Amino acid sequence: MSAAAPNVSFSSANPHALAIILEAGQTKSIIASRDIFDISGIKLWARDLPVSSALQRKLLDRELRNPLESCLLAEDGVTTQSLIDATEALMARGSPMGELLRPHAGRILQQVPHLPLHSVVQLLLTAGQASRPESFEHAVRAMAMCAALMIAHGGSTAEIRLAMLAGLVHDLGEMYIDPRHGEADAERTLDFVSYQQLVVHPHVGELLITQLTDYPAPVARAVAEHHERLDGTGYPHGLVSHEVSALGRLLCAAEAALAVLRSDRPYLARMSVALRVVPGEFDLSWVGHIADAARAQPQLHAELDIDQVRERLGRLDRVLASSQEAAATLLSSAQTPALKEALTLVQFLVQRLRTGWNASGLWSVDTLVAQDAAEVEAVEDELFHRLHAIERAAMLRAGELPLHDSHRLNLMCDTLKSVWQ
């Protein structure tokens, strides 16, 4: 799957990022660190003036001599001490995330003061902390998760710091996306239109890091790759294993793990299952560390109603079979290359689910016992989520189709949706 690369330029103010900065300016001291000029040399805003809605009006449709982000400063914004405080608070909670981080707490906290906070990154983190606190918390979680995984991996001090920096900045590109289309936190439930907008945020983040900061190139590349999958089913570019960098592989696993920890049932065991349910999506060296952390926690036990499980899994099995059949039938008569590519992708992805289904052993319901309940729920959740993702992946791969082909693809996707009916 490959999303169309957006035409991103920092020569003019992005309205969505600017709105977040202005909102943050109501509670934080955000000022111009230098005079702001348009491309013609007209002075729009004076140094040391605080941001306000008047600045927003002056920037409307203006090309700037320098990117707006490099002309602003958050005087009382995020600092390394802020990051330390947020990380300590995260570790102190009686949560699965705290349990995962606690064995490495000392080393993680030791490295935070050494992270370089570029003024642009500090500005955007501050804006997020003030107006979208959940985005700041997610950045801290990703920073700490990447640190814990790299420490468990035996990484050097330099590698740990690089991993932490990549985690901290990986989602800054979301600030440049229309908030009506949701955030990566809600990716599992987004409709296709919103998803189509969201998938460009790794590319935007890469450009931001590359063009507006002096951070190492591996950080920018990892940011671009943090939603890729090693089997080619990620976004925005559908990269395959050899095309994803070492740091990108770490960030992919960390981001996917954090998505589970943001769910209704944020267990470490569920997180481990999510990263293993479809073989080949993630680098096993990182998945292994997450699985080790999950095994170190007390096992979850839940009631298992075999009849209900049999009904749910039977429905899932029928949807997988009917989806494969529908895709094959439609592919046999497809004419346009775009439709053929989309249907071929559906076949591939459904077969991947089949592989994960078989590897889980869930097809043999009669062998399940009550102790399997937590893992059964986790695998079910992931397989259902992947079916939703297949529909969006097919639509994204197809792009603009003739009306007739679009209708046929929608009918095929209806078979994927039937699992929720």
MOVEN-V187174 format. One record per residue. SS is DSSP state (a for helix, b for strand, c for the rest). PHI is phi in whole degrees, -180 to 180 (none if undefined). OMEGA is omega in whole degrees, 0 to 359 (* if undefined). Layout:
# MOVEN-V187174
ss->[SS/SS]
phi->[PHI/PHI]
omega->[OMEGA/OMEGA]
This chain:
# MOVEN-V187174
ss->[c/c/c/c/c/c/c/c/c/c/c/c/c/c/a/a/a/a/a/a/a/a/a/a/c/c/c/c/c/b/b/b/c/c/c/b/b/b/c/c/c/c/b/b/b/c/c/c/c/b/c/c/a/a/a/a/a/a/a/c/c/c/c/b/c/c/c/a/a/a/a/b/b/b/c/c/c/c/c/a/a/a/a/a/a/a/a/a/a/a/a/a/c/c/c/a/a/a/a/a/a/a/c/c/a/a/a/a/a/a/a/a/c/c/c/c/c/c/a/a/a/a/a/a/a/a/a/a/a/a/a/c/a/a/a/a/a/a/a/a/a/a/a/a/a/a/a/a/a/a/a/a/c/c/c/c/a/a/a/a/a/a/a/a/a/a/a/a/a/c/c/a/a/a/a/a/c/c/a/a/a/c/c/a/a/a/a/a/a/c/c/a/a/a/a/a/a/a/c/c/a/a/a/a/a/a/a/a/a/a/a/a/c/c/c/c/a/a/a/a/a/a/a/a/a/c/c/c/c/c/b/c/c/c/c/c/c/c/c/b/a/a/a/c/c/a/a/a/a/a/a/a/a/a/a/a/a/a/a/a/a/c/c/c/c/c/c/a/a/a/a/a/a/a/a/a/c/c/c/c/c/c/c/a/a/a/a/a/a/a/a/a/a/a/a/c/c/c/c/c/c/c/c/c/c/a/a/a/a/a/a/a/a/a/a/a/a/a/a/a/a/a/a/a/a/a/a/a/a/a/a/a/a/c/c/c/a/a/a/a/a/a/a/a/a/a/a/a/a/a/a/a/a/a/a/a/a/a/a/a/c/c/c/c/a/a/a/c/c/a/a/a/a/a/a/a/a/a/a/a/a/a/a/a/a/a/a/a/a/a/a/a/a/a/a/a/a/a/c/c/c/c/a/a/a/a/a/a/a/a/a/a/a/a/a/a/a/a/a/a/c]
phi->[none/-140/-82/-65/-69/-75/-85/-97/-141/-100/-78/-134/-73/-72/-63/-75/-64/-63/-62/-68/-63/-66/-63/-65/-64/-75/-122/-119/-89/-114/-125/-77/-85/-159/-61/-107/-116/-84/-65/-87/92/-78/-78/-100/-155/-92/-56/77/-76/-71/-70/-160/-64/-64/-64/-58/-67/-69/-83/-56/61/-103/-84/-109/-66/-130/-55/-56/-59/-84/-106/-118/-139/-93/-66/-113/-91/-62/-128/-63/-67/-59/-67/-63/-60/-66/-70/-62/-63/-64/-71/-76/-71/-83/-127/-57/-64/-61/-65/-68/-83/-55/-61/-113/-55/-59/-70/-63/-64/-66/-89/-55/-63/-94/-77/-77/-99/-60/-58/-68/-65/-61/-61/-70/-64/-63/-60/-65/-60/-79/-107/-138/-56/-65/-71/-67/-63/-64/-62/-67/-61/-65/-58/-71/-62/-62/-63/-61/-66/-68/-64/-61/-78/85/-68/-74/-58/-63/-68/-64/-64/-65/-64/-63/-65/-62/-63/-63/-103/-63/-109/-62/-62/-63/-66/-99/-105/-55/-62/-64/-97/81/-128/-61/-56/-102/-55/-66/-114/-71/-76/-66/-60/-67/-61/-61/-76/-65/-64/-87/-64/-64/-67/-62/-61/-61/-62/-61/-65/-70/-90/-113/-131/-110/-69/-59/-56/-60/-68/-61/-65/-63/-59/-64/-101/-71/-116/-78/-132/-67/-93/87/-101/-90/-141/-89/-113/61/-67/-110/-44/-71/-93/-98/-70/-60/-69/-64/-62/-62/-66/-58/-66/-64/-64/-66/-64/-65/-61/-70/-68/-92/-83/-68/-126/-84/-92/-63/-63/-65/-62/-63/-63/-59/-83/-114/-67/-116/-57/96/-76/-127/-69/-64/-66/-85/-60/-60/-66/-69/-64/-62/-64/-66/-67/-75/-91/-57/-70/-87/-125/-144/-70/-123/-89/-58/-64/-66/-63/-61/-66/-67/-71/-64/-64/-63/-62/-67/-66/-60/-67/-68/-67/-61/-65/-65/-66/-65/-64/-69/-64/-65/-117/-68/-111/-80/-57/-64/-66/-61/-63/-64/-71/-63/-64/-59/-58/-62/-69/-65/-64/-63/-65/-59/-62/-65/-59/-66/-66/-73/80/-70/-67/-102/-61/-66/-91/-75/-127/-58/-65/-86/-56/-62/-71/-60/-61/-64/-66/-56/-56/-68/-66/-65/-61/-65/-63/-63/-68/-63/-58/-68/-63/-64/-64/-68/-66/-70/65/-79/-115/-57/-54/-63/-66/-62/-64/-65/-66/-63/-64/-64/-66/-62/-68/-69/-70/-63/-68/-92/-89]
omega->[179/177/177/181/182/176/184/177/177/179/173/184/174/186/182/177/180/179/179/179/180/177/178/180/178/180/179/177/179/185/173/180/175/176/180/181/170/187/180/180/177/181/183/185/184/176/177/176/177/178/179/179/176/177/179/180/181/183/185/176/179/168/187/176/178/178/182/184/180/181/183/181/174/186/181/186/181/176/175/176/175/180/177/181/181/179/177/178/179/181/183/182/175/185/176/179/178/179/180/185/191/179/183/189/184/183/179/182/179/185/184/182/183/179/179/178/176/185/179/179/179/178/184/176/179/179/178/180/184/187/178/187/179/179/178/179/178/178/179/178/180/177/182/179/179/178/182/180/180/176/178/180/181/182/178/178/180/180/178/181/179/179/179/180/179/178/183/188/194/185/180/179/179/182/183/180/177/183/177/182/173/182/180/177/184/188/185/185/182/171/187/182/179/179/180/177/185/189/180/188/175/179/178/179/178/180/180/181/183/188/188/178/176/181/181/182/179/178/179/181/179/177/179/188/195/172/175/175/187/179/176/185/180/179/9/189/179/181/175/193/186/181/182/183/179/180/177/178/177/183/176/182/181/181/180/178/180/178/178/180/175/184/181/181/189/180/176/179/178/178/179/179/183/182/182/191/175/184/174/180/188/178/185/180/177/177/180/179/178/178/178/179/179/180/181/180/177/181/178/176/180/178/181/176/186/181/179/179/180/180/182/182/175/178/179/179/180/179/178/181/182/178/177/181/181/180/180/181/182/180/182/181/181/182/185/180/182/179/179/179/181/182/176/178/178/179/180/184/178/177/176/177/177/180/179/178/181/181/182/183/183/179/179/186/186/180/182/176/186/181/180/191/184/181/177/179/182/181/177/182/183/179/178/178/182/177/177/181/180/178/182/179/179/180/180/180/183/183/180/180/169/187/182/180/179/179/180/178/178/178/178/179/177/178/177/181/186/180/180/186/*]
